[in-house]
Amino acid sequence: MNHVKALVMKFVMIAAVLLIILTLMFNVPFADTLWISLVLTLVAYVMGDLMIFRKAGNRSDQTKRNAIATVSDIVVAFLVIWLMADALVGNNIEIITPAIISALVIGGGEWFFHKYLDRSVFTEKHDNTRPAAR
């Protein structure tokens, strides 16, 4: 259930950023922005959160894990937004600038989202009840 809650939170964050930047500022159609938001949420959660942030280092390296995962999320966000918007919208607008702006803003949100994940979703990093290996 924690993963579902985290996915919904991530989708709302990404959709809000993309609706403001892509739809309101750069006139990308609303439906296209929602599709980009959905795909980006799923790809970034699996790659950035489950694979990179969760698996990198131990709990004491939270800042390092967060920095690595946030940079990877920025790169993934840029690529997904740029490629999907180019495919969906075509050459109607120059999409690289809004993709860069969106990726950087999403990256800022991801820094705080990773802190939430560490506290509330990936609780195995906090589990001190396991006996020490002999």
Disulfide bonds with the S-S distance in Angstrom:
none
